[in-house]
């Protein structure tokens, strides 16, 4: 993994983690599904416009790319973020970021179970460590009064994101990255626009904080982070890219504490550390073995 990939991964993790804080600001003042649908609609239009300016077009997308775009629009945008935005009406931004960080562990487990991918002992150890960290945090949070339904919805969202992550490979190959970003945003917007009116009414009075959080969520985690994510997956692969989510709980709880004043307990810090080590172990288990270098004989 080169320095450019590392910088891309860290940048993505910071942007992605910051979304939990701004989402918390939004969902406490606006209906989550309708607000998310509007966000995707605006992001999708902007993304497609930028793609056109870059000379990209949907006409060149392959069948595999179209299938992946639909999968991403449904799993990553409509299901993952939809469930996450609903859950964050009841759980804090830091807790939501910790739950979302279990996604790379799910990716590794699903790859081993369903795709018969090899998982060395260090990978199994990473999965067990990640599970241990989750149990520590969830146990303390439930005792502290965190909403069980919000936690369950958060884990359902993380599972949907794991499915989306495994499908990214087909969307990131062949170019037209920004066009794909815009199209999958519109798929999410349309899906949520159909579902949301059955459960929500648009009843909100916009204020400065809500508008700022909404615009930030559109431009930074919505467009910039998604674009970087596609480029990162194309550069280093879906499984390795997913491991950068191990930074999300750290950045997520820190940003939540700094911006929203959320409290951190000792179990949170300890559990996050264990989860990060577990995800790192999974990453190391997926690293390709280095081939021995054969010295060439000196020229005659």
ABEGO torsion letter per residue (X at the ends): XBAAAAAAAAAAAAAAAAAAAAAAAAAAABBAAAAAAAAAAAAAAAAAAAAAAAGBBAAABBAAAAAAAAAAAAAAAAAAAAAAAAAAAABBAAAAAAAAAAAAAAAAAAAAAAAGBBBBAAAAAAAAAAAAAAAAAAAAAAAAGBBAAAAAAAAAAAAAAAAAAAAAAAAABGEGAAAAAAAAAAAAAAAAAAAAAAABBBBBBBBAAAAAAAAAAAAAAAAAAAAAAAAAAAAAEAAAAAAAAAAAAAAAAAAAAAAAGBBBBAAAAAAAAAAAAAAAAAAAAABBBBBBBBBBBBBX
